[in-house]
Amino acid sequence: MSTFMAKPETVKRQWYVIDAKGKTLGKVAVVAANILRGKHKPEFTPHVDCGDYVIILNAKDIVLTGNKLEQKKYSYHTGYIGGLKQISYKELMAKNPEKAVWLAVKGMLPKNSIGAKSITRAKIYAEGEHNQQAQQPVAYPVD
């Protein structure tokens, strides 16, 4: 008996909705990364992009446990000399909660072309409404 290998042309993509209200950032990011990667499917193949679309709602109501809100920092470099910038997650969650969730999900995806393609299928919204009703997304539970 041979092992089944998924082909890129046979992958059927579905849309899922995750409600992040009251959930921790890490748990939501893990579930979203697994959906984007396709690990929830029985026909998962590591070298084929067989993931689905994910919509994350209520990013502004996501929870960080412990002192992470004050202590955790997001660092980036502008490209200029001395251009290292840091922003605390408290400021980031107040200014742009979608980016905080996007960074957490992106960090859990593989650092290759499959991961780069997968993160484009994530739609993150700060509020509880989304524009993808035509795709008929299915609610996905976060435990």
Residue pairs with C-beta under 8 A, 6 or more apart in sequence:
4 43
4 45
5 45
5 48
6 43
6 44
6 45
6 48
6 50
7 48
8 48
8 49
8 50
11 38
11 48
11 49
11 50
13 51
13 52
13 53
13 121
14 52
14 53
14 138
15 52
15 53
15 54
15 55
15 132
15 135
15 136
15 137
15 138
16 35
16 52
16 53
16 54
16 55
16 137
16 138
16 139
16 140
17 54
17 55
17 57
17 130
17 137
17 138
17 139
17 140
18 28
18 31
18 32
18 54
18 55
18 56
18 57
18 140
18 142
19 57
19 58
19 128
19 139
19 142
20 28
20 56
20 57
20 58
20 59
20 61
20 62
20 101
20 142
21 57
21 58
21 61
21 62
21 128
22 61
22 63
23 62
23 63
23 142
24 62
24 63
24 64
24 65
25 62
25 63
25 64
25 100
25 101
25 104
26 104
27 142
27 143
28 56
28 62
28 101
28 104
28 142
29 101
29 104
29 105
29 107
29 108
30 108
31 140
31 142
32 54
32 56
32 105
32 122
33 105
33 108
33 109
34 40
35 51
35 52
35 54
35 140
36 51
36 52
36 54
36 105
36 109
36 118
36 119
36 121
36 122
37 44
37 51
37 109
37 110
37 114
37 118
38 44
38 49
38 50
38 51
38 52
40 52
41 50
41 52
43 50
44 50
47 114
49 114
49 117
49 118
51 118
51 121
52 121
53 121
53 122
53 123
53 132
53 135
53 137
54 121
54 122
54 123
54 140
55 123
55 124
55 125
55 130
55 132
55 137
56 101
56 105
56 122
56 123
56 124
56 125
57 125
57 127
57 128
57 129
57 130
58 125
58 126
58 127
58 128
59 97
59 98
59 100
59 101
59 124
59 125
59 126
60 93
60 97
60 126
60 127
62 93
62 97
62 100
62 101
64 72
64 89
64 93
68 89
69 88
69 89
69 90
69 93
70 88
70 89
70 90
71 88
72 88
72 89
73 86
73 87
73 88
73 89
74 86
74 87
74 88
74 89
74 92
74 100
74 103
75 84
75 85
75 86
76 84
76 85
77 83
77 84
77 85
78 84
78 85
89 100
92 99
92 100
93 100
97 126
98 124
98 125
98 126
101 124
102 119
102 122
102 124
105 119
105 122
105 124
106 115
106 119
109 115
109 118
109 119
123 130
123 132
130 137
